[in-house]
Amino acid sequence: MRKRLWVVVAAAAAAVVAMRKSVREQRAERALWAEATDDVHDPAR
């Protein structure tokens, strides 16, 4: 029974780590797209 509990805890921890990594990568990609598509201001104005 304890072994099963450890497996469940380890799986949950791995899921949390994977989710945090995914969120971090999504934020980085969003920031990159925001920078790449930022409005270009006309210096003549």
N, C-alpha and C positions, 0 to 999 in steps of 0.2 A: 504493500500500500504506500509506504514512504517513497519507494522508488518511482512509482507512478506520479506522485506529487512533485518530485524533483523534475521529472520529465515535463510536466505541465508548466512548472515555474520556468524552466529553461526555455521552453517553446514561447512562452509569453514574453520573456526578456528578449529573445531573438526577434520577435515580432515588433516590439517597441523600438529596438535598435534599427531595424529595417525601415520602419515607418518614419522615424526621425531623419534617417538618411534621405529617404525619398522626398520628404518635405523640404529639407535643406537644398537638394538638387533642383526642385521645382522653383524655389525662391531665387536661386542663382540664375536659372534660365529666364525667369520673368524679368529679373534685373538686367540681364544681358539684352533681352529683346527691347526693354524700355529704353536702354541706352542706344541701341542700334536704330530704333525708330523714333528717337527724340526729334521734336520739331527743329528744323534748321531755320535759324533766324537770318533774314536778309540784312547784311551789314549796311546796305544803302538806305534803309529806312530810318 
